[in-house]
């Protein structure tokens, strides 16, 4: 499974400034995916977090991981047209700061899925160092 930003936009409803995954480089629909986020100093969140010390907000790294997980789930034909909502975040750990120039490697693996609810293991890595780990829960819903 490989998707460029246009193909991701056809699957995932997020748009600027909340489209946080540049590319899906590997994976298997419904199972797992690895995505890439190239962090630029031009990101709008750096205007306020923090202007004098740019660091990507941890909550946005979690959101980027969730968007990779949403692509995994929404790439399945039976889930097209749905959206993936956060159902929960467990055991989130922030181990390394993410700053402009970093390339986030975002991996999300679905552990279980039943009746429109999925649980996934998510990891963000920069230069071989783990930046964030978490367990994410998704609730799939039809768009209103």
N, C-alpha and C positions, 0 to 999 in steps of 0.2 A: 504494500500500500504506500503510495507516494502522492502527495497533493501539493500544488503550489497555492499561493495566496488566493487566487481567483477560484480555484476548486474548493478551498476551505470555505470561502464565502458562500458558495453554492450549497454547502452542507450546514454550516454553523451560522446562526443569525447575527452574530456580533459584527459591528461596524466601528469605524473610527469614532472615538479614540479608544474603543474597547476591544478591537480585534488585536489580540496579543500573541498570535502564533503566525510566524512568517511562512512556515513550510512544514509539511509532514514528510519525513525522510524514510520511514520504515514502519512496518506494522502489519497487523492482520485485522480486517474488519470484524468488529464485535469482540475482539480479544485484547489487543494492545496497540500502542502507537508510540513513536518517538517523533517529537516535533522540535522545531528550532525557533527561538526568539532572539533576534539580534538587537541588543539594547543600545540605543542611540541617545546622545545628549539632547537630541531634539524631541524626546518624548515629552508630552504635555505635563505629565506628573512631576517632572523635575523642576518645574517652575515653583512648586511649593514644597517639595520633599527632597531634599532641602536645598534651597538656592545656593548656599555656600558649601554644601557637602552632598553631592548627588549620590543617592542610594535608592535603588528600586524598592518601593514598598513591598513588604512581605505578602500582604494581602493580594497584590497584583501578580506576584509569582504564583500564589495559589490559584488565582483566576486563570492564569495562562495554563497551568497544569490541568485545571478543570476543562478548559477549552480543548485541549488535546484529548481528554477523556470523552468529551462530547462528540468529537469527530469520530472516535472509535465506535461509539454507540449509534450515532446518527448516520453513519455511512452504510448501515444495514438497510436494505430496501424497506423492510417493515417499519423502520423508524424515521424514514424521510418525512419531512414536514413537521416533525416534533421539535421541541426544545428541551434542553437538559438544564434543570434547575438544581442548585445546591440543596441537598437534603441534610448534609452534615460534613463537618471536618473534624477528624480525630487525630490526635498525636502529631500535630504539626510541629516540626522542629526547624528552626532557622539556624544554619550552621556556618554560613558564609555570606558576606554582603555581595550584592550584585550592583555593578556600577557601569557607567557608559563604556562601551567597547567590549563588554562581555557578550559571549554567545551562550545563551541558556539552552541546554539540551534537556528537553522535557519528556519524560517517559511516564505513561499512564497504562497500567495493566488492570483489566477488569478481573476481580476475584470471584464475584458472584453477581447474578442478575436474575430477578424474578418479578414478574408482574409490573414492569415499568420502573423498578427500583434497582440500582446497581451500586456495588461497592468496589472501589478501585484503590490500588496502591500507586502512589505518585512520587516521583523523584525529579528534582531539578539539579543539574550538574553544570559547573563552569570549569573549564580547563582540568577536567578529571577530578575536581573536588565537589563533594556534595554540598549544595547550597540549601536545599529544602527537601524534607520528606513529609509525607502526610498520607492519611487514609481519607479518601473522599467518597461521599455518598451522593448519588444523582437520582433525581426523580424525573422521569421522562413524561412530558405532557404535550398535548396538541396545542399549537399556537391558537390564540383566541382570535 
